[in-house]
Amino acid sequence: MDKKKQILFNLNNFLLATSFIFDYINKNKKHTNLGYLKRVTYMSLNMAIKLGFDSKNLADLCSYCLCSNIGLYRSNDDKQMCELSNEYIKEFEFLTKQNDILLYQKEHFDGSGIFGKKDNEIPLNSQIIALCSQLNENFDFSEFNPKIKNKAIEFLVNNKNTLFDEKLVDTFLEVSQKTSFWLDLEDENDILLFIYNLLDDYTTVVNFENILNMTKTFLILENPNSKLINYVEKISNFYGFEHKDKLTLQISACLCRLGKLVFSEELLEKKQTLTTHEYEKIRTYPYYTKKVLSNIMGFNDILKWAIKVQEKLDGSGYVYSLDAKDLSLKDRVLINLNIYDALTQKKVYREKYSHSEAIKIMKIEASKGKIDGSIVENMDEILK
């Protein structure tokens, strides 16, 4: 492995970490409890074991489950959500070649679903995810309740060969006979232990370019119009950053706003002036970014740059109150470019600023000792 060009990567590990964010999206959009995706995954893997999946297909099913709602942030419409989810994962490093798993995750066995696929036209993984996600959307399994369990089973039985394949329903009923199956759904740690004990370790060597292509999805989710990656590339070239640092900083740019996705669209897109409480709440997003990235192996450099984008040189930033001595050149570059990208984007409450207007605002901030003025001067020349 060339450490200047490559990194050890495990898709299951990556998506187990990012599912924390996707759970919040589901909570905000569909009012499900946190841990939703891990519960879907737990149910799906138990069914897959019974169905005789091999180790690579188990690992991929786990990954598909954990990102199955990735398109939900951009659309509440089931059809669009499926299409977006399918598109967003095209660069993900799955172990086996399977097509349109997330596109058909809302299909009905009898052909009455979104795309009219039926029976064996629907990929098996899609059918499993459909059954388990439908259960978890309809019923709350975050606390064991025998009445809810019985209602869930009744729901499945009543929808044999309509919503779901009778064979898959019978498989679920068989694997869920033990009370321990339902009790495991209460605790995310129990589910994580189950997953890590079950799956083989498919950690592999991946080029930084591949990681960048995967993580671009998360910046697109937060803001499809963002040019932050392009700005980072230009400034990195100007400063002569080596290949690894340039790519790692771009990956950090893709993920630095990840924590924003835990907040509701109503809050982030509010047209009225934010209250002090709302403003402070949004500014805490790097904390949630850290909760995700700290659980991804090999992402130490990415983590340390991504979580500092709200910091200021005078120590007045969020959320760690770091000051100039704690902020490296690369930290300062990403802080400045994050501000510039935000200023030059149109918001629901204002029009976008031009390059010169954005630079003027940033020079005022630099004069107050908030951000690095020399980088602002370089940005003025390079980005105009």
Sequence and secondary structure as in RCSB ss.txt:
>XXXX:A:sequence
MDKKKQILFNLNNFLLATSFIFDYINKNKKHTNLGYLKRVTYMSLNMAIKLGFDSKNLADLCSYCLCSNIGLYRS
NDDKQMCELSNEYIKEFEFLTKQNDILLYQKEHFDGSGIFGKKDNEIPLNSQIIALCSQLNENFDFSEFNPKIKN
KAIEFLVNNKNTLFDEKLVDTFLEVSQKTSFWLDLEDENDILLFIYNLLDDYTTVVNFENILNMTKTFLILENPN
SKLINYVEKISNFYGFEHKDKLTLQISACLCRLGKLVFSEELLEKKQTLTTHEYEKIRTYPYYTKKVLSNIMGFN
DILKWAIKVQEKLDGSGYVYSLDAKDLSLKDRVLINLNIYDALTQKKVYREKYSHSEAIKIMKIEASKGKIDGSI
VENMDEILK
>XXXX:A:secstr
  TTTEEEE HHHHHHHHHHHHHHHHHHHH   TTHHHHHHHHHHHHHHHTT  HHHHHHHHHHHHTTTTTTTT 
 SHHHHHHHHHHHTTTS  SS    TTTTTT  TTS SSS   GGGS HHHHHHHHHHHHHHHS  SS  HHHHH
HHHHHHHHTBTTTB HHHHHHHHHHT SHHHHHHTT HHHHHHHHHHHS    EEEEHHHHHHHHHHHHHHH TT
  HHHHHHHHHHHHT  HHHHHHHHHHHHHTTGGGGGS HHHHT  S   HHHHHHHHTHHHHHHHHHTTSTT H
HHHHHHTTTT  TTS  SSS   GGG  HHHHHHHHHHHHHHHTS BTTB    HHHHHHHHHHHHHTTSS HHH
HHHHHHH  
